[in-house]
Amino acid sequence: MLTGAQALAALAVGVRLARGRRRLPPLAPGGPEVTAPISVVIPARDEEARIGPCLTAVLADPAVAEVIVVDDESSDGTARLAAALGATVVRGRPLPAGWVGKQWALHQGLLRARGAIVVTLDADARPLPGLFGALVTALEGRDLVSVGPRFVCDGTAEQALHASFLATLIYRFGPIGPATPPPPHRVVANGQCLAFRREAMLRADGFARVRGHMTDDVALARLLAARGWVVGFLDAGGLLEVDMHESATDVWRQWGRSLPLSDVTGPAWQAADLAVVWLAAALPVLRLAAGRPTRLDLALVAVRLLLAGALRRSYARPGPGVALSVLLDPATAVRLTLATLRPVRTWRDRTYPRVPPGGAVASAAPAGASHEVGDAVAPESPTATEAAPSQPHAGTNAAAPEARTVTNAAPPEPPVRSAGR
């Protein structure tokens, strides 16, 4: 029975890896001149130590019209540093009941943004020249674009564990940039960098509808894909780097908690995904270490080593840790299992109530909420224009004097009145 199950897992992995032969090309600079104004929104909570390089790079890009940092009640100097560098700093309002902090910050930033195109970035992202123009080009024919970066890992242990976790994503969902979009319930996204049209997201009320999810990026992408949005997940390794973690321990604790996608995946798919990881990745290594591998085990180890070679392109400074990641696959399977059985709902000193398995993201806000948000930010709405600058123009620099102001993004009451349920 175990042999048959392992063969089915191997088949599933083989089919998913085969999609890589028809992947879409990675994003590249040098497209048409950007004419639409771009607003970059960066949610930040206690990011003083990491946000500087991100802001320096974004503010230097002539394609960016404004840079908004939403300071999510930081206890350090995040707001002060962002303002000094030239970003518009929005003081985040207190977190309403039912919201996760990042979605609340992004929601406020979206209300404050004035560009036709909005790009959201995490504070640990390091955009390279050409990223924003490439994102605008990628939005042609798409409604939401998410991209995969090159990862910065310091040390062999951190890189090995990170690459092992990354391999599980590919085993479960296939390589980045699929030529044929997956069904909505299997869409994946990377919230470190998202691009979309501002008005469309306001009408969709996207961040409010996934307000309770820890895996907010995948929840948002699946919600919108189910509503007919064309969602793209593309390779941008040549244009974006991300320094996510400080150590292997940090990778284990932080990335390991979110990779199961527990609050956006139903129990049956969670079980199937874990089975694939255990049978196609962990079990062959364990049997090989015990000196009793089957032919299928050896074939699966060989496939995993080939994947490790391909994953080197996912790292800014690939080292021996990428190849050694194969040895950590059993530990990674254990971490994913624990995180699936006992989901962690704590982040940055905040603990959130649990979302039911599968997430029900499409019903996270009642009907009509999107209209409430859309009305709240309509141009003629006083709450929408309060403390807002004039419409930005493409190519203006967010470091202009008026961009250094510190404002509140939201009206006295949260614009999504369904949030307090």
N, C-alpha and C positions, 0 to 999 in steps of 0.2 A: 504493500500500500504506500509506504514512504517513497519507494522508488518511482511509483507512478505519479505521486504528487510532485516529486522533484522534477520529473520529466515535463510535467505541465508548467511548472514554474520556469524551467529552462526555456520552454517554448515561448512563454509570455515575454521573457527578457529578450530572446532572440528577435521576436517580432518588433518589440519596441526599439531595440538597438538598430534594426534594419532601417528604421525611419530616418536615421542619420544620413543615409546616402542621398536623401532628397531634402535635406535641410535648406532653409532659406539662407541667403548669404548674410554675413554679419553687417552691421551698420558701418558705414564708412563716411568720412568727411568729404567735402567737395561737391555737394549737391547744389540745387538752385539757391539763389540768394534768399534769405529769410526776410519776408516782408511783414508777416503777422507778428504783433508784439507778444513776447514770451514773458510770463511771470513764473518765477521759480519760488516754490514754497518749501520751506525746510522746517519741520517740526523738531523742537529741541527741548529736552528736559535734562538739565545738568550735563551739558555737552561742551563746557568751556574748554576742556582739554583736547577736544577732537574737531570742533567745528571750524577752526581757523583755516586750515588748508582748503576745505570745501568752499567757504565763502570767498577766499582769495581767488580761486579758480573761476567761480561763477561770476563774480563781479567784473572779472577781466574779459569776459566774453561779450563782444559787441552785439551778439544776437539777442542778449537778454535785456529786457526792458525794465524789469524790477525784480528785486530779491527780497522776499518776505521771510523773516524768521519768526515763527510763533513760539514764544517762550512759555513753555508749559509748566509754570510755577517752579522754575528752577531755584535751587538753593545756592548756586554758585554764580559766577560772573558771566554766564552765557549771554544774557541780554546786553550787558555792558560791552562785551567784546564784539558782538554782532553789530551793535550800533557804531562802535568805533571804526569798524572796518567799512561801514557804509551801507549796511542792509537796513531795510525798514523792519523794525522790531515791533511785533504785536504782542502785548501782554495778554497771555491766555487767561480767560475767565475760569473760575472754579469749575471743576469737573462735575457735570450733571449726573444724576443717577442713571445707570444703565449704559454709560459710555465708557469705552476704553480710551486712555489718554491720547494715543496717537491719532485716532480717528477724530477726536474732539479738536485737536490742534489743527489737523488738516482741514476740517470743516470750517474753522475760523479763518484759516489762511485762504481758503477758496472764496469765502465771502469778501475778504479784503482785496484779493487779486483783481487786476483790471486788464490783464493781457487776454487776447483771444485764445492763446494756447497756455496751458498751465503744465508745468513740470514739477513734480514733487521729488525731493531728494532727501535721503537720510543724512544726518550730520557727519557720518563717517565716510561718505562718498567723496571721491576725488575725480571730478569730471575733467576730461582732457579736451583740448581745442577741437571743435567740430561736433561735439556731442549734441548740442541743442539744435543745430541745423539738421543733423541726421535724424533726430527725433521728429522734427516737423515733417521731413520727407517721408518718414515711416508712417506718419498719420494719414498720408494720402491713401484712401481706400480702407482705413481702419478707424475705429472710434477710441480705442484704448491701446496704448503700447506700453509694455513692460520689457525691461532689458536685463540681460545677465552681464555682470562685470567680470573683470579679472580680480581675483582676491589677493590681498596682501596678508601673508602669514609669516610671523616671526618665529623661526625655529622649526626643527624637523618634527617634533611631536605635535605641535599645533597644526602643521600642514598635513601630517598623516591622518590625524583624526578628522580634520575638515574635509579632506578628499574622500575619506570613507563615508562620511555623511552625505557628501555631494553625490557619490556613486549610488546611494540608495534612492535619491530623487530620480536619477536616470533609469534605474531598474524599474521604478514604479510608473514613471510618466514618459520616458523616452528623452532623447536629446532636445536641447533648446532649438527653437526655430522650426517647428514642424511645418511642412508644406501644406498639410491638410489640418485644419483646426480640429482639435478633439471635441467631443461632446461637452456641453457646459459643465456637467458634474465632474469632469476630469481636467478642466482648464487649470493651469497653474500660472502664477505671476510672481514677480519679485518687487516688493514694495520699496526697495531701496531707490528705485527710479521708475516713475510712472509719468506718462504724458497723455493728455486728453484736451478736448476743447472745453473751455470754461462753461459756456452756456449749456452745452449738452449735459455736463456733470451736474450743474445746478438743477436742471430739469429732472434728472434721474434721482437727485438727492442721495447720491451713492454712499457718501461717508456716513450719513445718518442711518441708512438702511443696514449697514454692517457694524453699527456702533458698538455692539457687545462682543465682537470677535477678537480673539488674540491673534489669529492668523488673518489679519484684516486684508492683506493684499490678495490672497487667493479667494477669500470671501467676496471681495468687491468684483474681482474678475469673473467669478462664476455667476454672481448675481446679474451682472450686466450682460454676460454672454447669453444667459437664459432669457434675457429680455430683447435679444436680437442684436446686441452690439457686436461688432467685429473686433475681437481681442487678439492682439499679436504679442508673442513672447519671443524676442529676438536677441541675438548675440551682439553685445556691444563691448566685447572685451578690449578692443583697440581704442575705445573712447571713454572708458569708465573703469576706475579702480575703486575697491572698497576695502577698508581695513576694519573688519568687523569685531575682532576679538583681540584680547591681550595675551592669551595663553591657551594651552590645550585644555586646562580646567575650565576656562571661560567658554570655549567651544562646547565642551561636554554639558555644561550647565545651561547655557543660553540657547545655542542653536539646537541642541538636542531636544529641548522642551517643545519647540515649535514644528519640527520637521514631520511629526506624525500627521499634522493637519487635522487633529482630532475634532475640532469644533466646526469643520466644514465638510467632513467626510462621514458617511453613514457607517454603521457597524459592519456591514457585509464587506464593503470596500476596505475598511481598516483591516479586517481579518485577512482579506486577500492580499493586500499590500504587505502586511507583515509576513505572510506565508512566503511570498516571493523573496523577500529579503533573507529570511531564515534558510530557505531551501536552496536558493540559487547563489547566495553570497556567503552566509555564515557556515552552513553545514559542510560545504566542500573544504573550507579552510580547517575546520575542526577535524574532519576525517583525515586530511592530509597530515596534520600535526600528530594525529594518533597512529599514523603509518598504515591506515586502512582505506585509502581512497578508492572509489570506483572509477570506471572510465568516464562516467558522466561528471563526477567530481573533478577529475583532472581537466576535462574539457571546460568546465565552468571556471576553474581557476585560471586557465589560459585566457578565456574571454575577459575575465576581470583584470588580468594583467594588461591586455590590449586596451581596455578602457582606461586603465591608469595612465598608459602612454598618451592617450587622447586628452586626458584631463590636464596634462601639463600646460596646455594652452589656456587653461582657466586660471592660472596663477601668474602674478606679476614676476615672481622670482621662483620658478619651479625648482625644487631640490629633491633629495632622496625620499623625503616624506611622502611624495605622491605615489611612488612605487611601493613604499612600505605600508601604505594605507590598506592594502589587501589583507595584511595580517590583523588589522583592527576591525574587520567586518563582523566577527562574532560579538565584540564589545559594542559595536554600533547597533547590532540587532537587539542586544539587551537594552540599550538606552532607548531605542524607539519603542520597545515593548513596554518598558516602565512608563514612558511618557504617554503612551496610549491608554494604559490601564489607570494611571494616576495623573491626569493632565494638570499642569502647573498654571495657575491663574494669577500669578504675582509677577509684577514688572516695575522696576524703579520705585520700590517702596509702596506700591499700590497693589491691592488685592481685589480681584473682580469676581462677580458671581459667574457660575458656570453656564455656558450655552449648551443646549442639548446636542448630543452627537448628530452630526449631519448638518447642524447649524441653521437650517431653515432660513437661509439668508434672504430668500426672495420675500419673506414675510416679516422681516425684521422691523419694518415700520408700517403702520397701517396705511391703507389707501388714502391719498390726499396729502400726505406729508410732503411729497415732492413739490406740490403746488404751493404749500405754505412757504417752503424755502425759496422757491422761484419768485413768489411775490415779495418776499423779504429783501431780495437783492435786485429787484427790478430797478432800472436807472432812476425812475421817478420816486422810488421809495426813500424817505428821509433816513431810515435806519441803514440803508445800503450805502449812502454817500457820506454818512457821518465820519469825519476824520479821514476821508479818502482823498488822495491827490487826483489831479486831472488825469484823463486817459493817457497812459504812457504811449510813446512812439517807439517803433522798432529802432534799435541801435542806441537808445538813450542809456545812460549809465545809472545804475541804482545807487551809486555813491554820491549823487547830487545832494545838496544840502537838505532838501525836503525829505529825502529818503532816510534820514537818520532819526526821524521822529519815532517816539514810542507811543503806540495807540492801543486802544481796545477795539477788537475786531467785531464784537457782537453787540447787539442792542441789549437794553437792560434785561430782557427775558430771552432765553435761548430760542433761536428762530424755529427750531423743530419742536413744536409743542407736544409731540408724542414721546419725547425722550424721557420724560419723567415717570413713565408708567412703572 
